[in-house]
Structure formats: C-alpha cells, structure tokens
C-alpha cells in the first residue's frame, strides 16, 4: 500500500494525524507523510485517515495497481 496526497487539496486540518500519528504529520497548511509505504499493521489507521480527510486529499494505492 502506498499513500498519496494531493497538496492542492490539502489544507492541513490534521484529521489524518489524529487517526495515524505515526504516518502523518500535520503542518501549517498541508500534511507531511512520514511513511508513504506503511506496513499492514497500519492499514486500518491509514484507511480511517483517508476516509476522514475533510478535503479528500489523501488516497491509498494498492501495490498491485
């Protein structure tokens, strides 16, 4: 699984960091992805971060895509 962010959409709300603080770091007006290829143990938290992003700036891409 790979995480991608659309920085044109991201506004730095920080919902992703609240869901997966070991993967995301909210900054002033965007997010920094600390681990763009997290292992399976983080899948549920990453999926929640993607789901709850208020601007829909995050997405995951499966390895087989």
C-alpha positions as CSV (number, residue, x, y, z in Angstrom):
1,X,0.0,0.0,0.0
2,X,1.2,3.5,-0.9
3,X,-0.2,6.8,0.4
4,X,-0.6,9.7,-1.9
5,X,-1.6,13.3,-1.1
6,X,-2.9,16.0,-3.4
7,X,-1.3,19.1,-1.9
8,X,-3.6,21.3,-3.9
9,X,-6.5,19.9,-1.9
10,X,-4.8,19.5,1.5
11,X,-5.5,22.3,4.0
12,X,-3.6,20.9,7.0
13,X,-6.7,20.1,9.1
14,X,-4.8,17.3,10.8
15,X,-7.5,14.7,10.8
16,X,-5.0,12.2,9.3
17,X,-2.5,12.8,12.1
18,X,-5.2,12.2,14.7
19,X,-6.0,8.9,13.0
20,X,-2.5,7.8,12.3
21,X,0.1,9.9,14.0
22,X,3.0,7.6,13.2
23,X,2.2,8.0,9.5
24,X,1.1,11.6,9.1
25,X,2.4,15.0,10.5
26,X,0.0,17.9,10.0
27,X,1.8,21.1,9.1
28,X,0.6,24.7,8.9
29,X,-1.3,24.2,5.6
30,X,-0.5,20.7,4.4
31,X,0.5,17.3,5.6
32,X,3.8,15.5,5.6
33,X,3.6,11.8,5.0
34,X,6.2,10.2,7.4
35,X,5.9,6.8,5.9
36,X,4.4,6.7,2.4
37,X,4.6,2.8,2.3
38,X,3.4,1.7,5.7
39,X,3.2,-2.0,6.6
40,X,0.0,-3.9,7.0
41,X,-0.2,-3.2,10.8
42,X,-1.1,0.4,9.9
43,X,-3.7,-0.3,7.3
44,X,-6.8,0.3,9.4
45,X,-5.5,3.7,10.7
46,X,-4.4,4.8,7.3
47,X,-7.8,3.9,5.8
48,X,-9.5,5.9,8.6
49,X,-7.2,8.9,7.9
50,X,-8.2,8.7,4.2
51,X,-11.9,8.4,5.0
52,X,-12.0,11.3,7.4
53,X,-9.9,13.7,5.4
54,X,-12.3,16.7,5.1
55,X,-10.9,17.7,1.7
56,X,-10.4,14.2,0.3
57,X,-6.7,15.0,-0.3
58,X,-5.5,11.5,0.6
59,X,-5.7,8.2,-1.2
60,X,-4.1,4.8,-1.0
61,X,-2.8,2.8,-3.9
62,X,-2.5,-0.9,-3.6
63,X,0.8,-2.4,-4.5
64,X,-0.7,-4.4,-7.4
65,X,-2.0,-1.2,-9.2
